[in-house]
Amino acid sequence: MTKVAWNTKELTVGQLAERSGVAVSALHFYESKGLIKSRRTAGNQRRYGRDSLRRVAFIRLAQRIGIPLKTIKDALAELPDERTPTREDWARLSAAWRSELDDRILQLQRLRDDLTDCIGCGCLSLDRCPVANPYDRLGEEGPGARRIDTRLCPPSQNCCPS
């Protein structure tokens, strides 16, 4: 790995890619979507502020936990361009996703626990389906795995009989 001096204010796209572990093409994609910004030198080369490292790490982490790019972009738009974001800035952004992450955790737990049971998809092929979803009554509520998807069947509702 190429060592970048600690006091370097700007990084080339190659340095940013190497240090962040993200392909150059992905950085170009993030920039085209407005997730990160660069400036152009007189020779038309991209230069990224050092805070781009944290922004890229934030993007990658958010993607890994399933946050859509549009949501990530909206969050990053709240950060200041004129200064490096503070710990409080990042805490505020991540706190906004807490309930969504809690819901995803619950959904994954349901998936883990109920995948071998009737999930309310309408197939009626498992022996438990006629008991848990008689006559495909969950189909009247709409498409999808009604019993597992917490967006369709919130924990507070009794749409997931045991």
Backbone torsions as a table, in degrees:
resi	resn	phi	psi	omega
1	MET	NA	135.1	177.3
2	THR	-72.2	129.4	-180.0
3	LYS	-82.3	125.6	176.4
4	VAL	-103.3	129.3	-179.0
5	ALA	-55.6	141.8	-176.4
6	TRP	-61.6	-26.8	-177.5
7	ASN	-97.7	12.2	176.1
8	THR	-68.9	124.6	-177.0
9	LYS	-83.5	-31.1	-177.9
10	GLU	-128.1	150.3	-179.8
11	LEU	-120.6	146.6	171.5
12	THR	-75.0	167.8	179.1
13	VAL	-62.9	-35.6	177.9
14	GLY	-66.3	-42.3	178.3
15	GLN	-65.2	-42.3	178.6
16	LEU	-63.6	-41.9	179.2
17	ALA	-63.4	-46.5	-178.0
18	GLU	-65.0	-46.1	-177.0
19	ARG	-70.7	-33.9	-178.0
20	SER	-88.0	-19.3	-177.0
21	GLY	78.3	19.3	-178.0
22	VAL	-113.7	137.1	-179.4
23	ALA	-61.3	148.6	177.6
24	VAL	-55.5	-42.2	-179.7
25	SER	-61.3	-36.2	177.6
26	ALA	-67.7	-39.5	177.2
27	LEU	-62.6	-42.0	177.2
28	HIS	-62.6	-40.1	177.7
29	PHE	-62.9	-47.9	178.7
30	TYR	-57.4	-40.8	179.7
31	GLU	-67.0	-40.6	179.6
32	SER	-64.4	-27.0	178.9
33	LYS	-90.4	-0.1	177.5
34	GLY	80.5	17.8	180.0
35	LEU	-82.5	-32.4	175.6
36	ILE	-133.8	163.1	-178.2
37	LYS	-130.0	151.9	173.6
38	SER	-135.4	167.0	170.6
39	ARG	-115.9	161.0	179.4
40	ARG	-105.6	137.2	176.2
41	THR	-78.9	175.8	176.7
42	ALA	-59.9	-29.1	177.5
43	GLY	-88.0	12.2	178.0
44	ASN	65.7	29.2	176.2
45	GLN	-95.8	145.7	178.9
46	ARG	-76.0	142.3	172.1
47	ARG	-134.3	130.4	-178.1
48	TYR	-111.5	139.1	174.0
49	GLY	-65.0	152.2	-177.2
50	ARG	-60.6	-28.3	177.8
51	ASP	-65.5	-13.2	176.0
52	SER	-61.9	-27.9	176.6
53	LEU	-59.1	-46.1	179.8
54	ARG	-69.1	-39.3	179.3
55	ARG	-62.3	-43.2	179.1
56	VAL	-65.2	-42.6	178.1
57	ALA	-60.9	-41.3	178.5
58	PHE	-62.6	-44.1	179.2
59	ILE	-61.0	-48.5	-178.1
60	ARG	-62.4	-43.6	179.3
61	LEU	-64.7	-45.0	179.3
62	ALA	-61.7	-39.6	177.5
63	GLN	-64.3	-41.2	-178.9
64	ARG	-62.3	-31.1	179.1
65	ILE	-93.8	7.5	171.4
66	GLY	92.0	13.9	178.5
67	ILE	-76.8	127.5	179.5
68	PRO	-64.4	149.2	-179.1
69	LEU	-57.3	-35.8	179.2
70	LYS	-61.8	-41.3	178.7
71	THR	-67.7	-40.0	177.8
72	ILE	-62.8	-44.5	179.6
73	LYS	-60.8	-44.3	179.3
74	ASP	-61.2	-40.2	179.4
75	ALA	-65.9	-47.2	-178.6
76	LEU	-65.4	-27.1	178.4
77	ALA	-65.4	-21.3	178.8
78	GLU	-80.1	-12.3	-179.5
79	LEU	-82.6	149.2	-178.9
80	PRO	-73.5	139.7	175.3
81	ASP	-83.1	-26.4	-171.9
82	GLU	-84.2	-8.2	178.9
83	ARG	-148.5	160.6	176.0
84	THR	-68.3	133.0	179.8
85	PRO	-61.1	144.3	-179.7
86	THR	-88.9	172.7	175.4
87	ARG	-59.3	-37.7	179.5
88	GLU	-65.4	-38.1	176.7
89	ASP	-58.9	-48.5	-178.2
90	TRP	-67.4	-38.0	179.4
91	ALA	-63.0	-41.2	179.3
92	ARG	-62.3	-43.4	-179.7
93	LEU	-65.2	-46.4	-177.2
94	SER	-69.4	-32.0	178.5
95	ALA	-64.0	-32.6	-179.7
96	ALA	-64.7	-22.1	-178.5
97	TRP	-97.6	-1.4	-174.0
98	ARG	-56.8	-48.2	-178.2
99	SER	-65.9	-37.1	177.4
100	GLU	-64.3	-40.5	178.1
101	LEU	-67.9	-40.1	176.4
102	ASP	-59.4	-41.1	178.6
103	ASP	-64.8	-41.2	178.1
104	ARG	-63.5	-39.8	178.2
105	ILE	-62.3	-45.6	178.6
106	LEU	-61.3	-41.9	179.9
107	GLN	-63.6	-42.4	177.7
108	LEU	-65.0	-37.6	176.9
109	GLN	-64.2	-42.7	176.9
110	ARG	-61.7	-43.3	179.6
111	LEU	-60.9	-46.6	178.5
112	ARG	-59.6	-44.8	-173.7
113	ASP	-81.4	-29.5	-171.0
114	ASP	-115.6	3.5	-175.5
115	LEU	-60.3	-33.3	-179.7
116	THR	-86.4	0.5	179.0
117	ASP	-107.3	-177.8	176.0
118	CYS	-66.4	127.8	-179.6
119	ILE	-106.9	0.7	177.2
120	GLY	80.9	28.3	-177.7
121	CYS	-86.8	-14.1	178.4
122	GLY	98.9	0.8	-178.1
123	CYS	-72.1	-31.6	179.9
124	LEU	53.2	28.8	-176.0
125	SER	-96.4	-18.3	178.1
126	LEU	-87.0	155.2	-178.3
127	ASP	-64.1	-23.4	178.8
128	ARG	-84.5	-17.2	-176.6
129	CYS	-58.9	-45.6	179.6
130	PRO	-61.7	-24.1	178.1
131	VAL	-84.3	-47.0	-175.6
132	ALA	-79.2	-27.3	-177.2
133	ASN	-141.3	62.7	-176.4
134	PRO	-60.4	135.8	178.9
135	TYR	55.6	24.4	-178.8
136	ASP	53.2	45.1	-179.2
137	ARG	-62.6	-27.6	179.0
138	LEU	-68.7	-20.9	177.4
139	GLY	-62.9	-25.1	178.6
140	GLU	-69.3	-20.9	179.9
141	GLU	-83.8	-13.7	180.0
142	GLY	131.0	-179.1	-176.3
143	PRO	-80.0	165.0	172.4
144	GLY	102.5	176.9	179.0
145	ALA	-80.8	84.0	-170.3
146	ARG	-59.7	-34.6	-173.9
147	ARG	-81.2	-21.9	-176.0
148	ILE	-99.9	-38.5	-175.3
149	ASP	-71.3	109.4	-176.8
150	THR	-67.0	-17.2	175.0
151	ARG	-73.0	-27.0	-180.0
152	LEU	-93.5	-32.1	-176.2
153	CYS	-133.3	81.0	-178.7
154	PRO	-58.4	151.2	-178.3
155	PRO	-55.8	-28.3	-177.4
156	SER	-74.2	-17.5	-179.8
157	GLN	-91.2	154.2	179.5
158	ASN	-99.3	57.5	179.4
159	CYS	-102.1	7.5	-176.5
160	CYS	-124.9	67.8	-177.4
161	PRO	-63.8	149.1	179.0
162	SER	-100.5	NA	NA
